[in-house]
Amino acid sequence: MAFSLNRWQSRLWKAQKRPCLGHVVGVRWFSNPQIQLSDIEPRRLEMHKTPTPKQLPALKSLKFGHNFTDHMLVIPWVSSTGWGKPEIKPYGPLSLEPSATVLHYAQCLFEGFKAYRNKNGKVTLFRPEMNMTRMNRSAERLALPTFDGGALLYLIKKLIQLDRHWIPQEDGHSLYIRPVMIGTQNTIGISPPDSALLFVICSPVGPYYPDGFKPVALHGTTEYVRAHPGGTGESKIGANYAPGVLPQKQAAKLGYVQNLWLAGPEHNLTEVGTMNLFVVFRQQDGTHELVTPPLDGMILPGVTRDSILSLARSHAAGTLHIPKLTTKLTISERGVTMKEVCEAGQSGRLVEMFGAGTAAIVSPINKIGYQGRDVDIPVGDDGMGPVSRPLWTELVRRQTGEVESDWSVVISDEDTG
């Protein structure tokens, strides 16, 4: 396998110079700091193609996370030697001991991003280096092994190239990439595991809203919390998600689609379901203020969140023109309470509210159930608002590669040869 180490490293270094979620890239966790452990090495990759390729699913039958491509990437890790040989092999079951620590102590983290294929066959990823950085931060938080993000990204590109025919070319479709890391130590006991497994699977997905945007109603949740100061809210780990299922079921019984997670005695807005949150207020001088809660350790540093903020700030500064987006725009990362939202709604200053994440990109909100009454959120005729619609349009153009951008990473034969 031809592999240009210098090209791969230089591209990673260039990516790291751009603003990212943190500074943890390529850091290692060692059980013994005196031992030099192996990192992920793309040169050691072994590829085993499936002898029985699956039939591609009909696009109209696609459900998020229900269909998977022919192959997967797996990389084992042990504390004595470090990362083992990467392998791309047919998609299939994993073999775990019943005593594996992931099954007892939730030593599990994951990521999610997408690959796009346009009508000419060009395949692109959107800001994947940010997912590598965040995955390392999550691993560090769980005392799981960290890794060279550029090396893993190279291997993911190889996997996508192999299964590129699974990427739908129709508008709104993509290939969802799910890297996962789990602790596999086969003894019961809570400690940093002596073995782990990193694997990557891929799933073709269609538009989140195939029939147009449908605003969602939220339940302002105070009886449960998603995260708390000093906890793991900023990490993308499995243990953050399972406890949210029961509150969502209870919200659904009340007629709401998702939870609006409120924190503290002042009921600060944090996240909506599993997405970051944005609110737009109209100030007295007519300026629109785009607000999102700050990254205070309770909020997941979302890639979509960061992208929306970057686009909005560039537009407000005059370095980027986003059609149909007001130029009287300010951007704030600050706390927002339900009191402020309710008062803005009553005075007519509440412009819109929406969630942001990889799956839906933007999810408009039209109602919040709070303390026994509903707070109505304005939405446009198309289900979106005057700020979210142009930002969503501009973001999608960059995600799909329609607009050339440093954020768009092309997967070519040269990259993965």
C-alpha positions in Angstrom: 0.0 0.0 0.0 1.5 3.3 -1.1 1.4 5.8 1.8 2.8 9.3 2.0 3.6 9.9 5.6 4.8 13.5 5.0 1.6 14.4 3.1 -0.6 12.9 5.8 1.2 14.7 8.6 1.4 18.0 6.9 -2.4 18.0 6.3 -3.0 17.2 9.9 -0.7 20.0 11.1 -2.5 22.4 8.8 -5.9 21.3 10.1 -4.7 21.8 13.7 -3.8 25.5 13.0 -7.5 26.2 12.4 -9.7 26.9 15.4 -10.8 23.6 16.9 -12.6 22.3 20.0 -9.5 21.9 22.1 -5.8 21.2 22.1 -5.8 17.5 22.7 -4.6 15.9 19.5 -2.2 13.0 19.4 -1.8 12.9 23.2 -1.2 9.5 24.7 -2.5 7.9 27.9 0.1 5.5 29.5 -0.4 3.0 32.3 3.4 3.4 32.8 4.9 6.7 31.6 8.3 5.0 31.3 7.0 2.7 28.6 6.9 4.0 25.0 3.7 2.6 23.5 2.8 2.2 19.8 0.4 4.7 18.3 -2.0 4.0 15.5 0.1 3.1 12.4 -1.6 3.3 9.0 1.3 1.4 7.4 0.2 -1.7 9.3 -3.3 -1.7 7.9 -4.6 -5.1 6.7 -7.7 -5.1 4.4 -10.0 -8.1 4.0 -12.8 -7.5 1.6 -16.2 -9.2 2.1 -16.8 -12.1 -0.3 -20.6 -11.4 -0.1 -21.4 -7.7 -0.6 -24.8 -6.7 0.6 -27.5 -5.2 -1.7 -27.8 -1.5 -1.4 -31.0 -0.4 0.4 -33.6 1.6 -1.4 -33.3 5.3 -0.6 -36.9 5.6 0.4 -36.4 2.8 3.0 -33.5 4.5 4.8 -33.9 5.0 8.5 -31.2 6.7 10.5 -28.7 4.1 11.9 -30.6 1.1 10.5 -28.4 0.1 7.5 -24.7 -0.5 7.6 -22.1 -0.8 4.8 -20.1 -3.9 4.0 -17.0 -3.2 6.0 -15.8 -1.9 9.3 -12.5 -0.7 10.8 -11.1 -2.2 14.0 -8.0 -1.4 16.0 -7.2 -3.1 19.3 -5.2 -1.6 22.1 -3.4 -3.1 25.1 -1.6 -1.3 27.9 1.6 -3.2 27.5 2.3 -2.3 23.9 -0.2 0.3 22.7 -2.2 0.3 19.5 -2.2 -2.9 17.5 -2.6 -3.6 13.8 -5.5 -1.8 12.1 -7.9 -4.0 10.1 -10.6 -3.2 7.6 -12.8 -6.3 7.5 -16.4 -7.3 6.7 -19.0 -5.7 9.0 -20.0 -8.2 11.7 -20.4 -9.0 15.4 -17.7 -8.2 18.0 -16.4 -10.8 20.4 -16.4 -9.6 24.0 -16.0 -11.4 27.4 -19.1 -11.1 29.7 -16.7 -9.4 32.1 -15.6 -6.7 29.7 -15.5 -3.4 31.5 -17.7 -1.6 28.9 -20.6 -3.9 29.9 -20.2 -3.0 33.6 -18.8 0.5 33.9 -19.9 2.2 30.7 -16.3 2.7 29.4 -17.6 3.8 26.0 -17.3 6.9 23.8 -18.2 7.7 20.3 -18.2 10.3 17.5 -20.4 11.0 14.5 -19.8 12.8 11.3 -20.8 12.5 7.6 -19.4 11.8 4.2 -21.0 13.3 1.1 -20.9 12.3 -2.6 -21.9 14.8 -5.2 -23.3 14.2 -8.7 -19.8 14.0 -10.1 -18.7 11.4 -7.6 -16.6 13.6 -5.4 -16.5 12.5 -1.8 -16.0 15.0 1.0 -16.0 15.0 4.8 -16.9 18.1 6.9 -14.3 19.2 9.5 -13.4 15.7 10.6 -10.3 16.8 12.5 -12.7 18.4 15.1 -14.2 15.0 15.7 -10.8 13.5 16.1 -9.9 16.2 18.7 -13.2 15.7 20.6 -12.8 11.9 20.6 -9.4 12.3 22.2 -10.8 14.6 24.8 -13.6 12.1 25.6 -11.0 9.2 25.8 -8.9 11.2 28.2 -11.9 11.9 30.4 -12.7 8.1 30.6 -9.0 7.1 31.1 -9.2 5.3 27.7 -6.2 5.4 25.3 -5.7 8.5 23.2 -4.4 8.3 19.7 -3.0 10.3 16.7 -6.1 11.8 15.1 -4.5 12.2 11.7 -3.7 8.5 11.6 -7.2 7.4 12.5 -8.7 9.9 10.0 -6.5 8.4 7.2 -7.8 4.9 8.0 -11.4 6.1 8.1 -10.8 7.6 4.6 -9.6 4.1 3.5 -12.8 2.6 4.8 -15.0 5.2 3.1 -13.1 4.8 -0.2 -13.8 1.0 0.0 -17.5 1.5 0.6 -18.0 4.8 -1.3 -20.7 3.2 -3.5 -22.9 3.2 -0.3 -22.9 7.0 -0.2 -26.1 8.2 -1.8 -25.7 11.0 -4.3 -29.2 12.4 -3.9 -29.8 15.8 -2.2 -30.0 15.6 1.6 -28.4 12.1 1.7 -25.0 11.1 3.2 -23.0 8.4 4.8 -23.0 8.6 8.6 -19.6 7.7 10.1 -19.6 6.3 13.7 -16.2 5.8 15.4 -16.5 4.1 18.8 -14.0 3.2 21.6 -14.8 0.7 24.4 -12.9 -0.7 27.3 -12.5 -4.5 26.9 -10.5 -5.5 30.0 -12.0 -8.9 31.0 -11.9 -8.5 34.8 -14.5 -6.8 37.0 -13.1 -3.8 38.8 -13.3 0.0 38.1 -9.9 1.2 36.9 -8.3 2.3 33.6 -8.7 -0.7 31.4 -5.7 -2.7 30.3 -7.3 -3.3 26.9 -9.6 -1.4 24.6 -11.1 -1.6 21.1 -11.6 1.2 18.6 -13.9 0.5 15.7 -15.7 2.5 13.0 -18.9 1.6 11.2 -20.8 3.5 8.5 -24.5 3.9 7.7 -26.2 5.5 4.7 -28.8 8.1 5.8 -31.4 10.2 4.2 -32.7 13.7 5.0 -33.7 14.2 8.7 -36.8 16.0 7.5 -37.7 14.4 4.2 -41.0 16.3 3.8 -39.7 19.7 4.9 -38.8 21.1 8.3 -41.1 20.2 11.2 -40.7 22.4 14.3 -40.6 20.4 17.5 -42.2 21.0 20.9 -40.0 20.7 24.0 -40.6 19.9 27.6 -38.7 22.3 29.9 -37.2 19.6 32.1 -36.4 20.5 35.6 -37.0 17.1 37.4 -33.9 15.6 35.6 -30.6 17.0 34.6 -28.5 16.0 31.6 -25.2 17.3 33.1 -23.8 19.2 36.1 -20.7 21.2 36.8 -17.6 18.9 37.1 -19.4 16.1 35.3 -19.1 14.7 31.8 -21.5 16.9 29.8 -18.8 18.1 27.5 -17.7 14.6 26.5 -19.4 12.4 23.9 -19.7 9.2 26.0 -22.4 6.6 26.1 -23.2 7.2 29.8 -24.5 10.7 28.9 -27.2 9.3 26.6 -28.9 6.3 28.1 -30.2 8.3 31.2 -32.0 10.7 28.8 -34.3 8.0 27.4 -36.7 7.9 30.3 -37.1 11.7 30.5 -37.8 11.7 26.7 -40.5 9.0 27.1 -42.1 11.1 29.9 -42.0 14.2 27.7 -43.7 12.3 24.9 -46.5 11.3 27.2 -47.1 15.0 27.9 -47.2 15.7 24.1 -43.7 17.0 23.6 -41.1 15.7 21.2 -37.9 16.3 23.2 -36.5 17.6 26.5 -35.2 21.1 26.9 -32.6 20.5 29.6 -32.7 23.2 32.3 -30.0 23.6 35.0 -29.7 25.3 38.3 -32.2 27.3 40.4 -32.6 29.9 37.6 -33.4 27.2 35.0 -30.6 28.0 32.6 -31.1 26.5 29.1 -28.3 24.0 28.3 -29.2 21.6 25.5 -32.2 20.3 23.6 -32.4 16.5 23.5 -29.0 15.6 22.2 -28.3 18.9 20.3 -26.8 22.2 21.1 -29.2 25.1 21.5 -29.6 28.5 19.9 -32.0 31.4 20.7 -32.5 34.6 18.7 -33.6 37.8 20.5 -34.6 41.1 18.9 -33.0 44.0 20.7 -34.6 47.5 21.0 -32.5 48.9 18.1 -33.7 46.0 15.8 -30.5 44.1 16.1 -30.9 40.3 16.2 -28.8 38.6 18.9 -27.9 35.0 18.2 -27.3 33.3 21.6 -26.0 29.9 22.6 -25.0 28.7 26.1 -21.2 28.9 26.7 -18.9 25.9 26.8 -18.7 25.7 30.6 -18.1 22.0 30.9 -21.8 21.0 30.8 -22.2 21.7 27.1 -21.0 19.3 24.3 -18.7 21.3 22.0 -20.6 20.5 18.8 -19.0 20.8 15.4 -22.3 22.1 14.0 -22.5 24.6 16.8 -19.0 25.8 16.1 -19.7 26.1 12.4 -22.9 28.1 12.9 -21.1 30.5 15.2 -18.2 30.9 12.8 -20.5 31.6 9.8 -22.6 34.0 11.8 -19.5 35.9 13.1 -18.0 36.1 9.6 -21.3 37.5 8.3 -21.6 40.0 11.1 -18.0 41.2 10.6 -18.6 41.7 6.9 -16.0 39.1 5.7 -18.7 36.7 4.5 -22.1 37.5 2.9 -24.9 35.1 3.7 -27.9 35.8 1.5 -31.2 36.7 3.3 -29.4 37.0 6.7 -29.7 40.3 8.4 -26.6 42.4 8.8 -27.8 43.7 12.1 -26.6 40.6 13.9 -24.6 40.1 17.1 -23.4 36.7 18.4 -23.2 35.8 22.1 -22.1 32.8 24.0 -23.8 33.4 27.3 -26.2 32.0 29.8 -29.9 32.1 29.0 -32.7 31.5 31.6 -36.3 30.5 31.0 -37.3 33.8 32.7 -35.5 35.7 29.9 -37.1 33.5 27.2 -40.6 33.9 28.7 -40.3 37.7 29.0 -38.9 38.0 25.5 -41.9 35.9 24.2 -44.4 38.2 26.0 -42.8 41.4 24.7 -42.4 40.2 21.1 -38.6 40.1 21.3 -38.3 36.3 20.9 -37.4 35.7 17.2 -36.8 32.0 17.1 -35.1 29.0 18.8 -33.5 26.0 17.2 -31.3 22.9 18.0 -28.1 22.1 16.1 -26.3 18.8 15.6 -24.8 16.4 13.1 -28.0 14.4 12.4 -30.5 17.1 11.8 -28.1 20.0 11.3 -30.8 22.5 12.3 -34.0 21.6 14.2 -36.5 24.4 14.6 -38.5 24.7 17.9 -42.1 26.1 18.1 -43.1 25.5 21.7 -41.7 24.9 25.2 -43.9 23.4 27.9 -42.7 25.1 31.1 -44.3 25.0 34.6 -47.7 24.0 33.4 -48.1 26.3 30.4 -46.7 26.5 26.9 -44.4 29.2 25.7 -44.9 29.7 21.9 -41.8 30.2 19.8 -42.2 32.0 16.4 -41.6 30.0 13.2 -41.8 30.9 9.6 -44.1 29.4 6.9 -41.4 27.0 6.0 -41.0 25.8 9.6 -37.7 27.8 10.1 -36.8 31.3 11.2 -35.1 34.3 9.6 -31.7 33.5 11.1 -31.7 29.7 11.1 -32.8 29.3 7.5 -30.0 31.3 5.8 -27.4 29.8 8.2 -28.6 26.3 7.5 -28.5 26.9 3.7 -24.9 28.3 3.9 -23.8 25.5 6.2 -25.2 22.7 4.0 -23.5 24.2 0.9 -20.1 23.8 2.7 -20.9 20.4 4.1 -21.7 18.9 0.7 -18.8 20.6 -1.0 -21.0 22.8 -3.2 -18.9 25.8 -1.8 -15.1 25.3 -1.6 -14.0 25.7 1.9 -11.2 24.7 4.2 -13.8 22.9 6.2 -14.5 20.4 3.3 -12.0 17.5 3.2 -12.0 15.7 -0.2 -11.3 12.0 -0.2 -9.3 11.0 -3.2 -7.3 8.1 -4.4 -4.2 10.1 -3.8 -5.1 10.6 -0.1 -5.6 6.9 0.5 -3.4 5.2 -2.0 
